[in-house]
Amino acid sequence: MLYRNVPKSGDKLSILGFGYMRLPTKMGGGIDEERAIRQLRYAIDNGVNYVDTAPAYHFGKSEKVLARALENGYREKVRIATKLPPWSVYSRPDMDRILDSQLATLHTDHIDYYLLHSLSKGNWEKLKALGVGEFLNSAKKDGRIKNAGFSFHGDTATLKEIVDSYNWDFCQIQYNYLDENNQAGTEGLLYAAGKNLAVMVMEPLRGGNLTGQIPDEIKKIWDGSPVKRSPAEWALRWVWDHPEVTVVLSGMNDEAHIEENLRTANEAFPHSLAPADIEIIHRVRNTYQRLMKVGCTGCRYCMPCPAGVDIPGCFSLYNAHHLFPHDRSAKFLYLGRHGGLLSHVSYAGLCKNCGRCEKVCPQHLPVPVLLKDVSKDMEGMMGIIVPVLKGGLWCMDKVGYVRQALSRHKNS
């Protein structure tokens, strides 16, 4: 296993992190806990020392399974990363309550890497107004957390603004060869690393889509390479080739995939890809972009939208929905990121047809027309689904609050 340093602390982290968001499940539903625990322990035994979870993963069960997996001495071998859910925070005391509940659930006295979950401009302003900076400082001072960071799915400009708004230790961004110029992108990666933040990368395989049902044109490019690697190894090596990346998270739930990722993480030094390798990856990326339904490059000349639409973000998930039809997550992510589930609304249906975006688009796309297609395809039942999901998140939060209160009463 190769390791990289966290700039501000010198902490040595395995370049492969274990994402606890996509755990193996049983035929009848629910987490296959025995298998999930066995898989994580095997990875730890083979050098992985960073595991990432969150209260929302598996509807609150991921942290509980992780706590069981880290029994019998495994807690001392890893750094735990988990997250504060902004949608569950309404006051400053909520932050302490949620963190204390997580400490109890994870059976630990500290969180090594604590993130504000899925920050956007809107929920960052909300958390700042509620005193999140003081909360993070206090939790670091009393030892409940060791490193403060945030996860992010927004644009480069917002990432820079957030990076400059607090003395962060690390951040977590989506990054892969298809997202080189999307979301935070390479520019955001370099900016955060330039501020001495450790950068953890999520979705290096685009939720597994870069390795699943691959289009024939893409398969021909991979098969034609003189160097034989699986699509997963190509994608992971591309991310690890960037020395600014500290940890790459993989949502591993298959033993064969774990073995392959461990092997790759023993060989993927920065700048180890040959120019011919990078050219092959560029050919694959360009082919994917040509196959996409909307030819948006994510340049963001169309932004900000006067109506509040995140135009590149909507197009990105619309493309993912059509490029990877076997994956149902694109619509859910659309609701979360643009429908108001996890942050402010920015969905395509907000478009007022002003035409400003179309005038400045370098690709000369009929943006308002395409946004209508996005709205029609991605927003069906949104008015019902988002409130229901919000209600579910609210219930999860209240159940945790009641359990914590009962535990305090029992121990008093």
N, C-alpha and C positions, 0 to 999 in steps of 0.2 A: 504493500500500500504506500502510495506517495502522500506526502503531507505538505500543506502550505501554512504560512504564518498569518495570524491576525495582526495587522499593523500596530494597533494601539496597545495590545496586551502581550504579543508574542506567543499567544496560544497556538499550538500546533494542531491543526484539524485535518482529518483525512479528506482528500480531494473528492471522495465519493461520500455523500451523505445519504442517509436512509429516510425517505419521505414516508410518513405514516398516514397518508391520506387515502391510498388505494390498497387497503389490506385484502388478503384473500377471503373470499366468502364461501359459505356453504351452499349446497344446492337449494335448500329451502329458504335461504336468506340469512342474513346475520354474519358477523365476522367468524371465520374459522380461527379461533383464538390460539389453539394448540399449534397450528401451522404458522400463524403470524409470529408467535413468540419464538418458535424454532428458527424461522427465517432470520429474524433480527439477531438472535444470539449467534447464529452462524456467521453473519456479516461482521458482528463485533469481534468474534474470535479470529476473523481474518483481516482485522485492521480498521474497520469503520468505527469512528468515535464521535459521530455527529448524527443526531436523529431529530427530525422535525415533525411536529404535530400541531394541533390547534383544537380548541373546544368544538368547533363546527364540524370537524371531520368525523364521518360515520355517526352523525347526529349525537355527538358527545361521548362516543364510546372509545375513540382512538386514544385519548389520554389514559383511560382506565386500562386498556389492554397494554399500553406502553408501560404503565406502572408494574403490571404483572411480569412483563418481559424483562424488566430491569431488576427483578428480585435476585437473590442468591449471588450478590456481588457484582452484577452487571451495571448497576447505577454508577459505580465508581469508575467504570471504564469508558463512559461516554459523556458528551455534553448534550444536554437537552435543550431544544428550542421549542417554545410554544408561543402563543399569541394572545394579545388582548383584543377582543372583538369590539370595534367602535360602535356597532349597532346595539350593543348591550349596555353602553355607557350613557348615563343621563346626568351624572353628578360626579364630583371628585371622589366621594366615598365608594362609588361603584368600582372604581379602579382597584382600590385596595381589597374590596370584597372579592372581586373576580380573581385577582392574583392569589389571595389567600386560599380560595377554593381550589385553584389549580395546584397549588403546593400540596394541599391535602390529598387531592385526587392522584397526583403523581408520586405520593409518598416520599417527598423530598423537602429539604429546608431551603432550597434555592433553585432558580431557573438559570441555566448558564447563558442562554441567548433568548432574550424576551423581545418579541416583535409587536408593534402595532399593526394589526392585520389589515391588509389590502387598503393602504392609505390612498386617498384621493385628495384633491384640493379642498373639497367640501368637508370631509370628515376630519382632515387635519386641522382646519380652522376651528371646527367644533371642539375637538379634543384640546387644542391649545387654550381655547377660552375656558374650558373646564379645569385647566391646571395640570395637563398631562406631563409637562416638563418638570414640574415640582414633584409629581408622583414618581417619575422615573428616577429623578435625583434621590428622592427619599428611599425608594426601594433598592437602589444601588448602595446607598450609604448604610442601610441596615442589613444588607447582605441577601435580601430575598431574590434579587437578580444580579447577575455579574456583568452582562453586556446588554445595552439597549439598542434596538434597531427597529426596522419597519419593513413590511413587504409592500409591493407596489406593482400596479398594472396600468398606470397612466402614461402620460407623454413625458418627453425629455425635459421640457421646461418646468413642469410641475415637480419632477424628481429633483432637479437642481434647487428649486425653491425650498423643498422639504429638507434636502441635505444641508442647506445653509441655515436652517431654522433651529437646529439643536445640535448638541455635541454628541452625535451618534457614534456608536462603535462599529455598526455594520448595517447593511441593507440587503434586501432580497428582491431580485428582479426576474422576470421572465426573459429568457435569452436562448436562442437557438439560431441555426443558419437561415431560417425563414424570417426571424424577427430581428435581423441585424439592424434594420431601420424602422422597426415597429416598437411601440411602447417606449421603454427607456432606451433600448437599442445600444449599439456600440458607444455612441456619444455619452449616454448616461452611465454606462459601465466605466468608461474612462474618467468621467467627472467624479463619480463616487470614489473610485480607487485613488484618484488624484487628491482627494480630501482625507486620505488615510483610512477610509472605511473598508472593512472586509466586505466582499461582495459574494453573497450566496445566490446561486442560480437555480431557479425552478423551471419546470417544463422544458428541459433540454431536448426532449423527444416530442414536444407538442402533445402531451397527454398520451403518448404511445402512437400517435398518428403517423410519425415519420418512420415507424417500423412495422406498422400493421398491414393493411391492404394497400400495398403500394401500386400506383399506376404503372402500366406496362412501360411507358416511356422512361420513367424513373428507374425501373428495374433494369432496363437495358444499359443505362449509364453505369449503375453500380456493377453490373455483371461484366461490363467492358473494361473495368479498371484492372491494370496489371497487379495492383495490390488488392488482395481479397480480404474484405472486412464486411461484417454485417451492417445493415443500415443503422442499427443502434450504435455500433462502435464508431462509425463515421461521424454520427451526430455528436456523440459524447466527446470524441477527440477534437472536434472542431471547437467546442466550448472550452475544453481544457487547454487548448493551444494558446488561449489568452492568459498571460501571466497575471492579469488583474483579477481573475476569477479565483476565489478562495475555495469554495465548496460547490459541487454540483449535486443537487438533490435528485434522486431517482425514486419514483414510487414503485419499488420492487415488490412483486407478489408472486413471482414464479421462480422456482429454484434454478432453472437453467439461465434465466436472465440475471439472477444474482451472481452466478458463477462467471458469466461473461463480463458483467460490469466490474467485478472484483479483478479479473484478469486485466481488463483495459486500464483500470485505475492503478495498476502496478507498472504501467508503461507510458502513460500519457503525460510526458513532460511538456512544459511550455515550449512553443516554437518547434515542436517535434514533427509537425506535418511538413512534407516536402511541397515545393511550389506546384508540382503536378497533382498532389493530393488536393490542395486548395482549389485548383482549377476544376477538378472533378466535382467538388462540393458546390462550387459556383454554377456549374452546368446544371446540377440537380436543382439548386435554388431557382435558377432562371426558368427551368422547365415547370416547376411547381407554380411559379408566378404566372407563367403563360397559361396554365391550365385553370387558373382561378376565374371565378365568375365575374368579378369586378377587378379591373386592372389598376387598382389603387396601390401606389408605392409607399404610402404612409408619410409623404413629405410634409404634410400638415400646412401647406400654403392656404388651405381652405379654412383654417382655424384662426381665431375662435369663431364659431358659428353664432350669429345673433340670436338664433332660437334655442341655443343650448345643446345642439346635437353634437355628439362626439363622432364626427363623420368617419375618420380613419378607423376608430375603434369598432364602430358598427359594421363597416365594410370588412374588417379583418375577421370578425366572428361569422359574418354572412358567408365569406369565402370558405372558412373552415367547415361550416355546416354543409356546403355543397361539395367541397373537395374531399371531405372525409365523411360520407353519408352514413357509414356504419357507426360513427361516434355521435351519441346523442347529447354530449355535454355542451356543445356550442350554444344551443338555445338556452340552457340553464345559465351558462356564463353570461350570455347576453342579458338575461333578466337580472342577474346579480350586479353586473357592472354598469348597465345602462337603464335598466327598468326601475331603479330605485330601491332594490332589495338591500344592497350593501353600501350604496352611496347615493349621491344626488342623481336625478333622472337626466339621461342624455341620449334617449332612444331616437331612432330614425323618424318616428311618427310626429316628433315635435317640429319637423321641417315646415317652414312657412312659405317655401317656394320663392324666396327673395332673389335667388340667382347669383348671389355674390360668390358662392363657392365655385360655380361653373366658370365664371369669368377668370378666376385665378388658377384653376387646375392645370398644371403643366401637361397632364395626360389628356386634356380636353374631354374629360368624362362628363356625361349629362347627369351631374350629381343629384339634382332634385328628383329626376325620374328614377334613378337607381335607388335613392332612399325610399321611394314609395314601394319598390320591389322588396327592399329589406323589411320595411314595416309590415307588408302583407305576409311575408314568409316567416318572420321571427317574432311577431308581437301578438299572435293569436292567443286569446284568453289571458293576456298579460294583466288586464285589470282585475282578474280573479286570482290568478296564480300568485302574483306578488304579495297581495295582502294575506293570503293563506300562508305563504312561506314566512312572511314577517311575523305572523301570529305564532308559527311554530318556533321561530327563534326566540320570541318573547317568552313562550312557555318553557323552553329549555333553560332560559336564564332564570326564570322564577323558580323552577324546580331546584336548580343549583342553589339559589338563595335560601330556600326552605331547608334543604339538606344541610347547608352550612349552619343555619340557625339551630337546627335540631342537634347537630354535632356539638356545637358550643354549649347548648343546654345540658346535654348528656355528660359532658366533661367538666361542667361546673359543679 
